[in-house]
């Protein structure tokens, strides 16, 4: 272990954490503003210009509130649960490549070869926070919320895992940087325009990829407890579900952990299906072809390219977050049996068949 | 008796739900777009934008005492408003004008005139009953204060709200 590696990694962790925490705060703000606009209201517009300082006011409110622990809870687990809800969501971001290179450093904190398996392993730990919160609160509604959450996670993690298999059949690697590299050479998974784009097999393969994308996105909705799948919270039926007994910053950790999980989910979707940090730019020099910027240039070009890639990645993530918000304020909540049926009877089967379709296409149309 | 409710048969397009979901998302997007472009009417932005200019002529706001053109308080402390006031918000302490006063012919004036704005119900009966046309309901509606004491309008405050009223009864003029 050399000091250079450790120091640069720490710097990257600090920078990514700062960006993601900022993004999280403003996604809460965006949630409130966009929902207001969708419902013909204005939303929070009082704190600062256009309400842009609202997240800071919210943070102060959470921090300054009395930190109350009810008498009937299991103290140790009650305190542990909010941490367990927050930590896995942030940890997952370690393997996501959020840019190409900057100052010659790869813009990913840990480029490990198990890539997406690590994501699944850590992301599914997030359910422990909810289940433990529901159980340790020692009252009815949180308990129901926790139980619902665990069964929901089990049913949707299956289709989540199965939906990405076509991607790995195609790329042959689990390393997320390699998946991005593949998409730069051969075009994004759901829109393969780059490279040898006249190949019919590639377009046939885009169909299972699109199905994978849809199933994966819906499973991410369920995984992050977003409406239409927010059964564990279900304000109207479970009065807040697993975090009914929580207040002040402990509730804040659950709440923000959910938004971090959303950001993580969106980054995984962007990396797997939407080309990661890559943005194709049409070029006419020497016949029409696609080119792109990255951080490999000399001097300021390299730095500008690296920063541009990071901006591209986060722009894609923000667009996906807006879609998450848009869906939330459009669709009503599923009934519990409908949710289970959807998970086990539809998405599981669709994802399974999709793997075979992708495999057959790969076998008959070698790329 | 149990009643079997017949459920509507859905065709395949309705059964996969996706067209309906996309339709719903288009509706919410249209609302979003219209709000962004400012085509939707929204509520008035209160402290910046007030409805003072839209207020009708007959609006009944806070009651106030008025002065006449020569600066005399029109009120002669007859206490009719105190008597009529349904929530008993008005308290008057009448006083006698000294003999050398410019308006000594009028004889009486209010020494103290308090209206408790926590009690006031803005009914306008004081204005209706006043024989001197000395008390009017003005258009002030944002009456606020941090304490109960602050919410009691005394004579000075009432005169400040009322200002000078022109025209109408001037029956004391020739006797002044």
Interface residues (C-beta under 8 A of the other chain):
Chain A: X34 X37 X38 X39 X40 X41 X42 X326 X327 X329 X330 X331
Chain B: X21 X24 X25 X27 X28 X29 X31 X32 X35 X36 X40 X42 X43 X45
